[in-house]
Amino acid sequence: MIETNSHKIYGLIGHPLGHSFSKDYFNRKFDAESINAEYINYDLEDIGELMELISETPMIGGLNVTIPYKEQVMPYLASIDDAAQEIGAVNVIKFIKDSEGELLELRGYNSDAP
């Protein structure tokens, strides 16, 4: 069973990521709220690296997606919510895991829709 206080990893995929403020923002937020998590920028040169990243980092709980992968990531997802489907872009990936922490599927959303 997953421990509720176990260390989790979240992050951002895109390329290049030098402009992104997400890593510093979320790590400060996790620290301030005593959340046992870390946010990492994953500068992927190719979207094909996504599944390797996921398999090598089992503690990932979710990812944000930025340019140029908002559209390219969609075929890797088991489901995409209606808003993201209509927009044609995903910027949030939710990891659905079983009680043992094994990845069941990836779901795509677009938080810019509202």
N, C-alpha and C positions, 0 to 999 in steps of 0.2 A: 504494500500500500504506500502511496505517496505521503511523505511527511509534509505537514502543512508549513513547517518552518524550513524546509529544504531550500537550498540556494537555487535560484532560477536565473536564467539568462534570457534577455530580450535584446532586440537589436534592429538595425537598419541595413537593408541591402540596397545597393545602387552602385553607380560608377560615373564619375569620381565622387568621393564623399568629403573632400576637404572643406567644403562650404557648410557642412551640416552642424547644427548646434544641438542635435538630438542627444548625442552621447553625454555631453556635459549636463544638459538639462535633466535628463532622466536619472543619471547617477546622483545628482544633487537631491532630486526629489526622493529617490529610494533611501538615501542616507537620512534626510530630514524626517522621513516618515517611518524609519526603522524597518524598512522592507528588505528582506534578505534576497536581494536581486542585483543584477549587474546589467548594464546596457552597453552593447558593443556595436561599433560600426563595422560592417562586413563589406568591404569594397571588392565586389565581384567583377572581374573583367568580362565575364560571360554568364548569362543566366543559367547555363548548363551546369555551373558550379553549385547551384542551390541544393540539390539533393545530397551531394557530397558534404556540404556544410552541415546539413541537418543530421546526417548519419554520424558525423564526427563530433557533434555537439548535442548529445541527448538531453541536456538540461534546458534547451531552448523552449520557451513557453509561448513565444510569438515574435513576429517580425513586422516592422514597418517597411514599406517599399517606396523607393523614390526613383527618379529618372536614372536610367532609361528603361526600367523593368516593370513599370506599372501595367503595361499591356502584356509584355512577354511572359510574365509570371502566371498568367491565367491558365494555361494548359497544365500546369503542375498542381492545380487545386482540385480537390474532390467536389467542392461546391463553391458557388459564388452567389452572394446575396443579390436581390433584385436591383438595388440601387447601383451597385458596382457593375452588374451586367448591363444595365441601361447606359451608364457612363462609358463603359468599355475599358475601365481601369480599376485596379486594386491597389490600395495603399496600406492595407492592414491584413496580415495573415494570422489567423487564430489556429493554434495547434490543438487538436482534439486527441487526448490520450486516455488510455484505459486506467484502471485502478492501480496497475503496476508501473505506470509511467511510459508504457509503450505507445508510440505514435499510431493513431488510427487513421487520421486524415487531416488535411489542411483545408481551411475554409477562408475564402477571400471576402473582404469588405472594402468599402470606400468611405472613410470618415469625413471626406469633404462634401459628401452628398447633402447632408442637412443644411 
